[in-house]
Amino acid sequence: MLRALIVATIMVAIGFAGAAVQAAPKQGGDMIVTYKDDISTLDPAIGYDWQNWSMIKSLFDGLMDYKPGTTELIPDLAESYTISDDGLTYTFKLRPGVKFHNGRALTSADIKYSIERSVNPATQSPGQGFFWQIAGFEEMTSGKAKELSGITTPDDSTVVIKLSQPDATFLQIVAINFAFAVPREEVEKYGPDFGRNPVGTGAFKMTEWTLGQRVVFERNADYFRKGSPYLDKITFEVGQDPSVALLRLKRGEVDVLGDPIPSANFLQEKADPANAGLIVEGDLLHTGYITMNTTKPPFDNKLVRQAVNMAVNKERVIKIVNGRASVASQPLPPAMPGYDNDYKGYSYDPAKAKQLLAEAGYAEGFETELYAMNTDPNPRIAQSIQQDLAAIGIKAEIKALAQATVIDAGGEGTAPMLWSGGMAWIADYPDPSNFYGPILGCGGAVPGGWNWAKYCNKEIDALAAKADGMASVDQAAARIELWRQIYNKIMDDAPWVPVMNEVRFAMHSARIGGDDIFFADPIHIPVHYEYVYAKDVQ
C-alpha cells in the first residue's frame, strides 16, 4: 500500500474472553463455520463475494499481502520488490521454496500465467479491469494478443511488470485475489471446474466439497510461512439457516457464524453478558446500494434514476438492520479518502420523485423487478424499497434468490434493479479508486462483472485513469480532490441509490482465539483463517 496516498484506517474493536491470560497458541484443533448458502466458487480469478473472499485467500497467495490485523502491505510470494524511478517498472523477486498443493514448485511463469488468465476475456473474470495499467492490456482484452507484453520473466524467480502509466494503487492490485498464483496444469485439467477443485500455494488445501453440505480445508504442511496456520482443519457447513446456526453456536456445536447475527436476535445477543468478548464489531469500508440497469429502459433515463434516489426511505432501512449502519449519500464510505463531507445527496422526497418521473414520460409509473439475496434481513429490506417505489407509481416484483444467482443476474445484466445487501461493496483496498473501477467503471460493465448498473461514462473513465496516474507524493492531495469530483459527477448521473454504510458484527465461540482475526484487512473479510487457533489444544 502506498502509505503517502492512503489515510484511511479500518478501526476494529476485538475482544476475547480471557485473552489477557491466554497461553500462546498451539498448532492443532479444528473449527466449524456456518453459511446459509453454498459457496459459489473457489477460483481466485472468478470468486468475488464476501463469503468466498477470505476462503480463497486461505488457499492461494499473491505477490503481496497485508500484515495481519492491519492495512499495511508486505511481500508475500514476492520476497522483495523494486520500483523504477519513473514508477513504470516493478521487479519482484519470488520467495524460494514455495510449492503448490500438488507439490510443484512455484515459478515466475505461474505469476505471469495467473494474471493473464484474469485478463483473458475467455475467463470472464470480474477482476479483469483491475489490470488496465499493465502494458498490453488493451491488446489482450481486444483479442489482438494472447499475453500481456508488460509481464516478462527473465528467470524462474523474477517477475518484471511494466505499466503503461504510473498507478498509485498497483501494489494493492497485486495483493488481491485476481492476481493469486494458480498452476496452469491444474486449471487446464479441470477447466471450468477448477473453482471446485482449487489448487494453490496457500496455508490450507481443500480436501472435500460436498455440494449443499460442506467444504473442508486442511492444513498445508508445506506452507512457506512456518507456524501458520494453527488449525488442522476448517469445516464450512452450508445450508444452515442463520437462526439455527446461532442456536448451534450457543450449544457449542459451531465456532463462527459466517452470516450476520440474525436481526431478530441481534439486540438480545449483544446485551447478553454471556457473550462478552464473543461478538466482534468492525467498521468496514462498505456501502450498500441499489443498482439500476442504465442500458435498458426505463433506467436509461437519468430522470428516472434520480427519481428512484428520492423515493427510498433510507432511515427505515437502517431500522430494519437494528441500527447497524448509517445513511449513505454517495458511493464512498465516510472513512475513505475522497469522501465529500459537504455532499448531501438526494433527499427523501416522494413528491419530487413523482414529478421527475412525469418529466421523464412515466407519469403513470412502470413495472420492474428488484433482485435481492434471500438471507434475512435482505428480503425485508427489499420489501421496504418495494413499498417506497410503489408510493411513486413503480411496481417492483421482488426476486429474492440465493446469493450466487443474484450476482449472476447482476453480472449478466438481466436484473433491472438489484439490492446489494449481503453482496454489497467492501473495499478490496483502502483507496477511492476501488469503489470505481470494478463497480462503476466501464471495465466492470462486462458480462460477469460487478458493475451491475452497467454504467459506463467514458469521460469519467478518463478522469479516473488520470487520478490513478497521479502516483507521486506531491500529487496526493490533488488526486483525492479529483476523486471527490468524480463521485459527485457519478451521483449526478445516479446509476445507484447509495443506501447505507454498514457496521459489521461477527459472533464466535469461546473456544477459538486469535488477535485481529475478524475484519483484519481488505482481503481477509470476514475472517483471517490462518491466524485462528483453538484454545483447547493441549
N, C-alpha and C positions, 0 to 999 in steps of 0.2 A: 504494500500500500504506500502511495506517495504521501508521506506524512504532512508535507507542506501544503498539500491541497485538501487534506481531509481533517475536518474539525469535529465531526460528529462522533459521539460515543454512545454505544448501546449500554445503558445502565441496567444492570441485572442485580436484583436482590435475591440472594440464595441463602438458605439456612438448612442445616441438617441436625436433627436431634442428636445430641451427644457429640457433635463434631469436634468440640474443644478437647475431648479426651479420647477421640477415636484413634486407634493404633494405625500405623502405616498400612496402606492397602496391600493385600497379598494376591498373587495370581491364583485364579480358580473360581469356581462357582458359576452360576448361570442367572438368567433374568428373563422374565416374560413381559412382553409389551403387547397391548391390545389395540386393534383398529376395527372400526366398523366395516370399512371397505377393503377389498383385496388390493394388493399393490399392483400398479399398472405395468411397470417395467423397472428393471434394474440396469438398463443400458445407459451409461453416462451421456451418450450423445442424444438420447431421447427423453429420459426421465427429467421432469421439471415441475414437480409439485412438492409441497411441504412434507408430504408423507414419505416419499422415497428419497428426498434430497440428502439427508444425513445417512440414510441406509446406503446409498450409492457411495458416499464418501468413506464409509467403513470398508467397502470392497475395493475401491480404486484410489489412486493417488495422482496428483498433478505436479507440475514443476514447482509450484508454490503452494503454501498452506497458510493458516493463521495460527499464531501462538495460542495454545489452549486458554480459553476464557477471555480472549482479547480480540481486537480487530487489527492487530499488528502482523504484517506479512513476514513470513520466514521461508527459506528454501525448504522444499520437500523432496521430490525426486531429484531436483537440482541440488547439488552440493554447494554450488556457488554460481554467481552470475555477474556479468558486467554490462554496462550500458554505454554506448558510444557518446561522445560529446554532443553530437547533433540530435541525440535522442531517437535515432532511427534503427540502430542495430543492437539487439540483445543477444548475448552469448551465454548459454547455460552449460555448465559442466555437470554431468549426471553423477549421482551418488553411486559408488561401486557396490556390487553385491546385491542389488535389488533383483528379486525374482517374481515372475508371475505365479499365480496359484498352480499353473500346470508345470512349474519347475524350470521354465526357460528364463534365461537372464534378460533383463530389460536392456534395450539399446536405443540410441538416438533415433533410429529408423522407426521405432514404435511411437515416439513422440510426434514425429512428422506425420505418420500414417493416421494417428488418432485425431489430431487437429484437422487434417484434411478430410477425414471421414465426417466430422461435424459440419464442415463447409460444403461438402459434396451435396448438390441438390437431391440426389437419389436417396440420401439418408433421411431427408425431411426433418432435419434436426431443428428444434425450436431455438437452438443456440447459434445457428449459422451466422446471424447478423453481428454477434459479438466480435467476430474476427475480421471485420471490414477493413481494419487498418493494416493488415498483413499484405505485403506486396503480392500481386497476382490474384487477389480476392475476386475482383470483377471478372477476370478471365475464367476463373474456375466456376464461379456461380452462373456464368452465362453459357457454360459448356464449351468454351473455346480452349480450355486447358484442363488436364486431368490431375494436376497437382498445383500447389502454391509455390510460385517461383521464389517467394520470400523466405521459405524454410529450407535450409541446407544442413547436411550432416557431414562435416569434414572427417569425423571418425565416430566410432561406436559410442563414445561418451560425450560428444559435443553436439549441441543443437544451436544453430545460428538463425535468428529470426529477424528479418529486415522489414521495416514498416514503410508504407507509402507516405506517411506523415507522422509526426510525433503524436503520442496518445498518452495523456496523463493517467489513464487507468489500465495500461497494458499489463502490468504485473498482477493486478487484480483479475484481469481476464484469464490469465493462465493458471489462476488458482481455483476457477470454478469448474464444475463437473464436466462441461462440454470439452475441456482440454485434457481430461484424465486419460492416462495411458491404457490402451487395450491391445491385446495380441491379435495381429491380423489373422493368424491361422485359426483362432477360435471364432472370430467374427465370421470368417468365410465358412467354417464348419457348420455353424448354427444358422447363419443368415438372419432372417427376421426374428428368429427365436433366441438370439443372443441375449436379449433382455431378460429371458427366463433361465438362461444358462450362463450367468456372468462369470468372467474370469478376469481378475485384476491383480494388483500388487498389494492390496490393502491389508489392514490389520485383521480382518475377518474374511472368510471364504464361505460362500453359500453351499450348503450340503443337502438342503431339501426345499422344495417348493410344491406344496400340495394345494392346488387352486381352491380357494374358498375356505381354507382351513388354517394353513400355517406356512411361514417361511422361516427356515432355520439357518443361522450363521454360526460358524465355529471358528475358534481362534486359529489364526495363521501362525504356525510355529516358526515359519521362516521370515516373519515380518522384519523389515530392516531396522525399525525402531525397537531396540531391545527393551524388554519390560512392558511393552504395550502390545496388545490390550491386556487388561486384567482378567476379564471374564473368559471362561472357556466356551460359553455358549449363550446365544441370544435366540429366543423363540418369539417370532411375531405372530400372534394369533389374530386372524382376521375373521370378519363376520360377527364381531362382538358388538352388540348394542352398547353404547356408552353407559347407559344406566346400569346394565347388568355387569359391565366391566368394573364400574365403581364399587358395586357390592362385592365383587370378587376381590378387588384390591383390599377392601376393608377386612375381608376374611383371610388375607394373606396368600391368596392364590395368584395374584398378579402383582407386578412390580412397578409398571409405568402405564398410565393412561395415555395412549398415543393421541386420541382425540381430546378436545377440550372437556373440562368438567361440565356435565350437563347443566343447562341453565336452571332447571327446576331444583337442582341440588346445590348449586354453587354457594349461595349465601349461607346455607346451613353448614356446609362442609368448611367454608372459610372461617366461620365463627367457632367451630368445634375445637376446644383446647387439645383434644387428642391428635389433631392434625398439625400441631405446631411444628414447623420445620419441614413439613411434608408437601406443602403447597408452595410452588415457586412462581414468582411474578417476574415477567420480563417486559420491559418497554421496547417493543420491536420497531424497526423502521418499516412500518406497514401501512398500507392504505387499502381499504375495502371499497369497491366501486361497482357501479352498474355500467355495462358497455352497451352501445347501440351500434349495429352494423351500418357504418356510414356509406357502404357501397350499394345499399338496396333501399328502395322506397319503404316507408316514408322517412327513414332515418338518414337518407342522403340530403335531407333538407336541414340546414343549420338551425332554423327557427324551431323546428320540431324538437331537436335535441336540446335547445335552450329551454323550451317549454317543459320537457321532462325534468331537467335540472331544477326548475322552480316548483315542480309538483311533489317532490319527495320530501316527506317529513322525517328528517334525519334524527331528530330528538327522540321520536318514537322508536326508531331502530336501536338507539343507544339503550333505551329502557328494556327492550327485548333481550339484550345481552347483559342485563344486570349491571349496567354502567361500566362494563369492561372495555370502554373505548371513549374517544372524544369525537366530536363532529368534525368531518373533513371538509375543507373548502377548495382543495387543489390536489393534484396528483401526488406531490411530495409530502411526506410526513413532517411534522414540526421540527424534529431533531436533525433533519437532513439539510446540509448546506444548500442554499438556493431557495429555501422555503421563504415565501413572501409574507411577512407578518402583517403587512398592510392590506393584503388582498382578502376581501371578504367573501368572494364567490357569489353564487346565485342564492338569493334569499328564498325562503319558503313562501311562495306567493301563488296559490292555485288560480286566483282570478287573472293575474298577469299571464300565467301559463296558458289559460284558455284563450286569452287574447292573441298570444303568439301562435297557437295552433290555428286560429281563424285566419291570421295573416298568411300562414303557410298553406292555406287551402284545405284545412282539415277541421272546419268549424264543427262538424258532426263527429269528430274523433275518428278512430280506426281500430281494427283488431290486430293483435300481435301475439307473440309468445315470449315468455320470460323463463329462461333456463336457470336452475339453481341446484346446488348439491343437496342431496336428500337427508343429510345429517343435521339434527337439531343444533342450533336454532334456525338454520337457513330456510327451511320451508316456512317458518313463521315470519321471518323477515321478508321473504318473497310475497307472502300474503299481505303484509303491511304495505309493501311497494305496490302490489296489485290494487289495493284499496285507494292509494293516492292517485294512481293512474286513472282509475275509474271515475274519480272526482272531477277529472278534466276531460272525460269522454273517451279515454283509451281503455279498451277491453283487452287485458293481457291474460292469456291462458298460461298457467304455471306448469312447467315441465320439471318436476323435482326428480332427479335421477342420480345415479352413482357418480362419484367424482370424475372418474375416467371418462364416462360418457359425456358429461357436461364439458369437460376440457376438449374432447374430440369435436363436439358441436361448435365450440368457440373457434378452435383451430381451423376447422373446415369452412367456417363462415355460414353455417346453417342455423345459428342461433341469432334471431333478430335482436333480442335483448338477453343479457346474462348478468346475474348477480354473482359476484366473485367470492362470496363468503365461503370459507373453507379452502379456497384456492387463491385467495387474494394475494396481492404482491407484497412480498417481504424482500428487502434488499439482498441481492446477491453479493454486493459490495457497497460500502457506505459512501457513495458518490452520486450526485444528481443524475448523471448520465444513465445510471442503471434503471431509473424509472422512465427512461425514454426509449432507448433502442429496442428492447425486447417487446414492450407492451404498447408503445405509441408511435414508434418509428416505422418507416417503410420496410425496413429489414425484417420486422416481426409480423408484417401483414401478409404472410405467406401461408400456404397450406401447412397445418401443423404448428404454426407459430402462435405466440401468446398475445399478439395484438388482436384481440377478439373484436375490437371495433373496426378492424380492417382500415384504420385511419392512416392515410399516407399524404403528408403535406411536404412536397419537395423543398419548398422554401425553408420550412422548419428543419427538415433533414440537413440542409446545408448549414444552417446555423448551429445545429448540434455537432456536426463534424468540425466546424470552426472551434466550438467550445472544447471539444475533446483534444484538439490540436494545440491548445494553449497549455503546454506542459511545463513551462518554466516557473520558478517560484515567483518571479516578479509579475507574472500574469494571473496569479491565483485569484486575487480579488475581482479582476475583470472577468475572469472565467465564471465565477459564481454569479456575478451580476448578469452575465449573458444567459446562464441557465434560468435565472429568475424571469427574465424577459421571455424566454422560450415557453415556459409553462404558463405564463399569462396569455400568450398567443394561443396556446392549445386550449385553454379554458374558454377563450372567445369562440373557438370552433366547436367546443362542447361535445367531443366524442364520448365522454364519460359523464357519469354523475359520481363524483367523489363523495362517499357516504361517511366513512369512519376511519379513525386511526386506532387500531386495536392495542390493548394491553393484554398480553398473553399470560395464562396461568397453566401450569402443569402440576400433576399430582403423582407422587411416587410412594412406594412402601418404605418402611423404616429400615429394611434390611439392605438397601443399596445406598452407596455414598459416592462422593467424588466432587471436589470443588469445581464450580462453574461448568457443570456438565449440561445444564439446560440453557438454551438460547445463548450458547457460548460465543458464537461468531456467525458471520453470514452463511457459511456452508455447513454448519452443524446444527441447524434448526430442525426439530426441537431439541435433539439430544446429541451430545458428543459421546458416542458409544465407546470409543477407545479408552475413555478415562472413567467409565463407570466401574465400580468394584462392589463385590458382595462383602458385607460386614461380617457374615457368619462363617467365612472361610478360616479354618484353623491352621 
